């Protein structure tokens, strides 16, 4: 294992390490964007802070996508000892991870997410914050799904969260003796 790390550049190893924590960084960046939206900073920070936060969101999203392509050592160590029991607890997250990519849910969600930016009243800003914070749960659902995907009932043969009886079909039996 040491020879593997010796071949990988230090910047790549750092990106791999940060990639493991990028989900938390992305959720924190969403929280930071909500805080900036509710309490705008004064002066020059009103422009630079959102631009820096946007760059941080893009970098953490790219790190998360790069990390999701393989299973790192930290992911293996954080794997629960009872994954099927954990998967039963997270049925709602699995459902969201699967239906969140369907156009009939994705397009209205994106419309609400973008449209909420135009709410300017105090009550509108609170509604904006609630709508934007839903992205945190969406990121969490996709991360949970990635970790426990082999036990996801929608990914396995059932396709809808239902148990499917996968008993093999009975093969014809020929009891005649060969002469």
N, C-alpha and C positions, 0 to 999 in steps of 0.2 A: 504494500500500500504506500510505502514511503517513496518508492521509485515512481509511482503514478503522480504523486504530488510534486516530485522533483521535476517532472516533465512539464507541468502546468505553470504558466507564468503567475507571478504573485497577484497581479491585477485580476486575473481570472479567478483565482482562489478567493479573493476578497469579494468579487461579484457573486460567486457561488454562495459564500457565507451570508452576504446581504440578501441574496435571493431567498434564502430560507426565512428571513424575517421581513420580507417585502410585503407580505399580506398585512401584517401589523402596521408597517410603515404607511401603506396605502390607506388603511382605515383611519390612522392618525391624521393623514393628510386631508381626508374627507372631513374629519372633525375640525381640522384647522381652517378649511375653506368655509365651513359653517360659522365658525367663530369670527372669521374676517368679515363674512357677510352680515352677521348680526352686529358686530362692533367694529366698524371700519377704522383702520389706523389713521392717524393724522399726518398731514404733510406729504413728503416724498414717499413715505412707507405705504401710502394708499395705492401707489402704482407698483413699486418694486416688490412688496411682500406678496401680492397675488401672482405676479409673474414668477417669482422664485417658487412659490407653492405649486404653481402649474407645472413648472419644470420638474419639481420633486415628484409630483403625481405621475408624470410621464416616465421618469426614470424608475420609480418603484413599480409601476405597472409592467414596464419592460423586464425588470429583474424578476418579477413574479411569473411572467409568461416564460422566461428562460428557465426558471427553477422548476416550473410545472412539467417540463419535458422529461424529467427523470426523478428518481427517488434518491434523495441525498441521505447521508449517514444520520443527520439529525432527525430527518423524517422517520427513518427506520427506528431510531431510538424512542421517538415519541409515539410510535404506533401502539394503540391500546392492546392489552393482553386478551381482551374479549371483544374483538371488532364486530362480531355479529350482534352482540347486545348493544354496543354503541350505535350501530346502524339502525337498530329498532328505535332508539331514542331520537334519531335525527331524520325521521321520515319527512317532516315538513321541509327541511333543508334540501333533501334529495328531490322532492317534488319541485321546489323552486329552481334548483339547478337545471332540471330538465325542461320545465315549462318557460323559464326565463328566456330561452333562446327561440321560442316559437313566435313568429311574427304577430299572431293575434294578441299576444301579451306584451311583446317587446315594443311594438310601435306605440301603443297607448302609454306604456310606461315612459318611454323616451319623450313623448309629447308632454306628459305631465312634468317630467324632470326638467325639460327645457322651458316649458311654459311657466313653471313656478318662478323662474328668474325675473319675470315681469311683474310680480306681485310687489307693490311698493308700500302698502300700508303696514302698520305694526302687526296686525293680525295676519296679513299676507306674508310678512317676513318670518313669522313663526310657522306658518304653513309651509313656506319654502324650506325652512330648516328641517321640518319633519320629513318632507318629501326627499330632500337631499340625504338625510340620515338613513333612508331606506337602502341606499347604496352600500352602507356598511354591512347590513344583513345579507345583501346580495353577494358581496365579496366573501363573507363568512360562509355562506351556503356553498359557494363554488369551491372554496378551500376544503370544507368538510367533505364534499363529494369527491374531490380529487384524492383525499387521504383514504376514504372508505369505499372507493368505487367498486372493488370486487364484491362487496356485500350490499350494493345498492340494488333494491328490488326492480327499479326501472331499467337498470343496465343489464341485469341478469335476465334469464329467459322469460320472466313474468311480464315485463313491459307494462307496468301500470301499478306496481306495488302489490300485486296479488300473487299468492302462492300458486305455482303451477305444478301439477303432478307430472313428473317426468319419468314415469315408469316405462321401461322399454316395451314395445309391442310384442305380443306373443307370436313367436315364429311357428309356422306349421311344423308339426311333428309327424314323421313317417316312421311307423314302427315295423314296417315290413322287413323281413330278413333278406339279406342278399345271399343268393345261392352260390 
